Amino acid sequence: MSTPKRLLKTALPFALAAACASPMLAQMPTEAPGKMDKSRVVAGTYAADANHSLVAWRVNHMGFNDYFGLFGNVSGTLVLDPAKPADAKVTATIPVSKVITANPALTDHLLRAPAQAGGKPDFFGPAPADATFTSTKVTPHADGTSATVDGTLTLNGVTKPVSLEASFVGAGTDMMAKVPAVGFHGETTIKRSEFGVGGFIPLVGDEVPLSITIAFVKKG
């Protein structure tokens, strides 16, 4: 093959890719659509953006270091009026069966059936039910961008009261859905033994800090 033909064959795919990308690049905004600006929050009922909402968990391993994992595909609802933040209501559903870690063997262990028929699994076991959170009280803080969210967490068939420390991240218009959107971060700590997930305590820590990042898009 001659050099010009070889160059043409090599360059053509890149030229086509650039041509296709140009309209997309031209439409890219010059700044992020969401901002930490309370005046952008629109009252209404919202649905969680499951593709971009996560719950990260952390446990101590043998007193040496902490190990991390994730629950993804978090769904839920938010009823919010920026003029009445204390009246906000939130629910969330966390698919425990989709837990992931950096170690496939550990992920498998979390969802493994008990060694003996009729026995108790070390952690969640196979086909665990989704965990759910339902708020019962929202207490806004003086800074106007954070709140304590009290509610009930159901995990592994056990329901317990839990308090989340939530902080406002940003609001604006979702680029894809073209509707108002809002996002928050949250923090809390639970004791897994209280929810019947007590395997290997104290070698694996009982206290489990949870970090939540959740985005909501307005319904209707």
C-alpha positions as CSV (number, residue, x, y, z in Angstrom):
1,M,0.0,0.0,0.0
2,S,1.3,3.4,-0.9
3,T,2.0,6.0,1.9
4,P,-0.8,8.4,0.9
5,K,-3.3,5.5,0.9
6,R,-2.0,4.3,4.2
7,L,-2.3,7.8,5.7
8,L,-5.9,8.1,4.3
9,K,-6.9,4.8,5.8
10,T,-5.5,5.8,9.2
11,A,-6.8,9.4,9.3
12,L,-10.3,8.7,8.0
13,P,-11.7,7.1,11.2
14,F,-10.4,10.0,13.2
15,A,-11.9,12.6,10.8
16,L,-15.3,10.9,11.0
17,A,-15.2,10.7,14.8
18,A,-14.3,14.4,14.9
19,A,-17.1,15.3,12.5
20,C,-19.6,13.4,14.7
21,A,-18.3,14.9,17.9
22,S,-18.4,18.5,16.7
23,P,-22.1,19.1,17.1
24,M,-22.0,17.6,20.6
25,L,-19.1,19.8,21.6
26,A,-20.9,22.8,20.2
27,Q,-23.8,22.1,22.5
28,M,-21.7,21.5,25.7
29,P,-22.5,24.1,28.4
30,T,-19.7,26.4,29.6
31,E,-20.5,25.6,33.2
32,A,-22.2,22.9,35.3
33,P,-26.0,23.1,35.3
34,G,-26.2,22.7,39.1
35,K,-25.0,25.3,41.7
36,M,-25.1,25.6,45.4
37,D,-27.8,28.2,45.3
38,K,-30.9,27.7,47.3
39,S,-32.9,30.2,45.1
40,R,-32.6,27.5,42.3
41,V,-34.6,24.9,44.3
42,V,-38.1,24.4,42.9
43,A,-40.9,23.1,45.1
44,G,-42.4,19.8,44.1
45,T,-42.1,16.0,44.1
46,Y,-38.8,14.5,42.9
47,A,-37.6,11.0,42.0
48,A,-34.1,9.8,42.7
49,D,-31.7,9.6,39.8
50,A,-30.8,6.0,40.3
51,N,-27.9,6.1,37.8
52,H,-26.1,8.7,39.9
53,S,-27.1,7.9,43.5
54,L,-24.9,5.8,45.7
55,V,-24.4,4.6,49.3
56,A,-20.8,4.0,50.3
57,W,-20.1,1.9,53.3
58,R,-16.9,1.4,55.4
59,V,-15.9,-1.3,57.9
60,N,-12.7,-1.7,59.9
61,H,-10.7,-4.8,59.1
62,M,-8.9,-6.4,62.0
63,G,-8.0,-3.1,63.5
64,F,-5.5,-2.4,60.7
65,N,-7.4,-0.4,58.2
66,D,-10.8,0.3,56.7
67,Y,-12.4,-1.5,53.8
68,F,-14.9,0.1,51.4
69,G,-17.9,-1.0,49.4
70,L,-20.9,0.4,47.5
71,F,-24.6,0.1,47.0
72,G,-25.7,1.6,43.7
73,N,-29.0,2.0,41.8
74,V,-30.6,3.8,44.7
75,S,-34.2,4.9,44.1
76,G,-36.5,7.0,46.1
77,T,-38.6,10.2,46.3
78,L,-38.3,13.6,47.7
79,V,-41.1,16.1,48.5
80,L,-39.6,19.5,49.0
81,D,-40.7,23.1,49.4
82,P,-37.7,25.5,49.9
83,A,-40.0,27.8,51.8
84,K,-40.8,25.1,54.3
85,P,-37.7,22.9,54.5
86,A,-38.9,21.2,57.8
87,D,-41.8,19.7,55.9
88,A,-39.6,17.8,53.5
89,K,-40.1,14.1,53.2
90,V,-37.7,11.6,51.7
91,T,-37.7,7.9,51.0
92,A,-34.9,5.7,49.6
93,T,-34.6,2.1,48.4
94,I,-31.2,0.5,48.4
95,P,-30.8,-2.8,46.5
96,V,-28.5,-4.8,48.9
97,S,-28.3,-7.6,46.3
98,K,-26.3,-5.3,44.0
99,V,-23.6,-4.6,46.6
100,I,-20.1,-4.4,45.1
101,T,-16.5,-4.3,46.5
102,A,-13.1,-4.3,44.8
103,N,-12.7,-8.0,45.6
104,P,-15.0,-10.4,43.7
105,A,-14.4,-13.1,46.4
106,L,-15.5,-10.7,49.1
107,T,-18.6,-9.6,47.2
108,D,-19.5,-13.2,46.7
109,H,-19.0,-13.9,50.5
110,L,-21.4,-11.0,51.3
111,L,-24.1,-12.7,49.3
112,R,-23.2,-16.3,50.0
113,A,-25.6,-18.8,51.4
114,P,-24.9,-20.3,54.8
115,A,-22.6,-23.3,54.9
116,Q,-25.2,-25.4,56.6
117,A,-28.8,-25.7,55.4
118,G,-31.0,-23.6,57.7
119,G,-28.0,-21.8,59.1
120,K,-27.4,-18.0,59.2
121,P,-25.3,-16.4,56.5
122,D,-22.2,-14.5,57.6
123,F,-23.5,-11.3,56.1
124,F,-26.5,-10.7,53.8
125,G,-26.9,-14.1,52.2
126,P,-28.4,-14.8,48.8
127,A,-31.2,-12.7,47.4
128,P,-31.4,-10.2,50.3
129,A,-34.3,-7.8,50.4
130,D,-33.8,-4.2,49.5
131,A,-33.0,-1.9,52.4
132,T,-35.4,1.1,52.8
133,F,-35.2,4.5,54.5
134,T,-38.2,6.7,55.3
135,S,-37.9,10.1,56.9
136,T,-40.0,11.0,59.9
137,K,-38.6,14.4,60.8
138,V,-36.4,17.0,59.1
139,T,-34.6,19.6,61.3
140,P,-33.0,22.4,59.2
141,H,-29.8,23.9,60.6
142,A,-29.0,27.6,60.9
143,D,-26.7,27.6,57.9
144,G,-29.7,27.1,55.6
145,T,-27.9,24.4,53.6
146,S,-27.9,21.4,56.0
147,A,-30.3,19.5,58.1
148,T,-30.7,16.5,60.4
149,V,-33.0,13.9,58.8
150,D,-34.5,11.4,61.3
151,G,-36.1,8.3,59.9
152,T,-36.4,4.5,60.0
153,L,-34.0,2.2,58.2
154,T,-35.1,-1.3,57.4
155,L,-32.2,-3.7,56.6
156,N,-32.1,-7.5,56.7
157,G,-35.7,-7.5,57.9
158,V,-34.9,-5.3,60.9
159,T,-36.2,-1.7,61.3
160,K,-34.4,0.8,63.5
161,P,-34.4,4.6,63.9
162,V,-31.5,6.4,62.1
163,S,-30.4,10.0,61.9
164,L,-28.7,11.4,58.8
165,E,-26.7,14.6,58.6
166,A,-27.6,15.9,55.2
167,S,-26.1,18.8,53.2
168,F,-27.3,20.6,50.1
169,V,-25.0,20.2,47.1
170,G,-26.7,22.0,44.2
171,A,-29.8,22.7,42.2
172,G,-30.6,23.6,38.6
173,T,-32.0,22.1,35.5
174,D,-31.1,18.5,34.5
175,M,-29.4,18.6,31.1
176,M,-31.0,15.4,29.9
177,A,-34.5,15.4,31.4
178,K,-34.9,19.2,31.0
179,V,-36.5,19.4,34.5
180,P,-35.5,20.9,37.8
181,A,-32.9,18.8,39.7
182,V,-31.4,18.9,43.2
183,G,-28.7,16.9,45.0
184,F,-27.5,16.2,48.5
185,H,-24.9,14.4,50.5
186,G,-25.6,12.5,53.7
187,E,-23.7,10.8,56.5
188,T,-24.6,8.4,59.3
189,T,-23.2,5.4,61.2
190,I,-25.0,2.2,62.0
191,K,-24.1,-0.9,64.0
192,R,-24.6,-3.8,61.6
193,S,-25.1,-6.3,64.5
194,E,-28.3,-4.4,65.4
195,F,-29.6,-5.4,61.9
196,G,-28.6,-9.1,62.2
197,V,-25.5,-8.7,60.1
198,G,-23.0,-9.8,62.7
199,G,-20.5,-12.0,61.0
200,F,-16.8,-11.9,62.2
201,I,-17.3,-9.2,64.8
202,P,-14.9,-8.0,66.2
203,L,-12.4,-9.0,63.5
204,V,-14.6,-7.0,61.1
205,G,-15.9,-3.8,62.7
206,D,-19.5,-3.5,64.0
207,E,-19.8,0.2,63.3
208,V,-20.4,1.0,59.7
209,P,-20.2,4.6,58.5
210,L,-22.4,5.3,55.5
211,S,-21.8,8.1,53.0
212,I,-24.8,8.9,50.7
213,T,-24.8,10.9,47.5
214,I,-28.1,11.3,45.9
215,A,-29.6,13.4,43.1
216,F,-33.3,14.0,42.4
217,V,-35.1,15.1,39.3
218,K,-38.6,16.7,39.4
219,K,-41.6,14.6,38.4
220,G,-44.1,15.8,35.9
